[in-house]
Amino acid sequence: MGIGGCILVFAAGAVLAFGVDWHVKGVDLPVVGVILMVAGLLGLITYGALFHRRRFLGDRVADSEIVEERHYRDGY
């Protein structure tokens, strides 16, 4: 799940936690909203940590030189 998915889950949780007056038997919607908000926040933190690491490793690879050689033969 990317940044957009995490933000969507967080926003849906905020709507359920703070903006809904529905009463569903056996389900506490504000608690479900808070759980979704926490899940979205954890997803953003995890994505940020992985993206930072990938960017760091990518910078190291970008500094190296890539050489490509092609050999052509006549008749093939």
N, C-alpha and C positions, 0 to 999 in steps of 0.2 A: 504494500500500500504506500503510495507516494504522499507528498505534502498535501495535495488536493483531497485525497481520501481521508487523511487525518483531520484536516480542517472540517470536512463535511461531517465526520463522526462527532467531532467536538461541538459543532454548531447544532446538530440534531440533539445531542445531549443537553445543550443549553436550553433549547426550545422545550424539551420534555421537563427539565428541572425547574424552569422559571416561567414558562409561558403557556402552560396547559392547565385547564381546570377539569379535565376529564377524570372520571373515577371508574377504574376497571377493577372488577372483582378479583382479588387475589394478586394484584400487581400494584406496586407503589411506584407510579410513574416518575416522581421526583428522584427516587433512589436510582431507577434505571437511567435517568438523565445524568446523574452524577457519575455513575459507572461509565457511561459512554464518554463523558467529558474526560475522565481520568484515562480511559483507553486512548482517546485521541491525543491527549497530551503526551502519554508515554510513546505513542507512535511517532509524534513529532520529534521527541527527544532522541529516540532510537534512529530515526531517519537522519536527523542532524548529525549524530555521532558517526554513522556509517558514511554519510556524504562527506564529512570532514576528513575521514580517514581515506576515502577513495580519492578525494581531491589532493591530499598530501602525497599519496602513492603515485597519482597521475603526474604531479609536478616532477617527481623524481624520474619517471619514465620519459617525460617530455625532454629532459635535459640530455638524454642519451642520443647517440647518432645512429640512424638506421641506414644501412647501405644495402642496395639491391643491385644484383648483377644479373644480366641476361646474356646468354650465349646463343647465337643463331648459327645454324648450319645450312649450307646451301643444299637444296633438294628436299627439304622436309617442310 
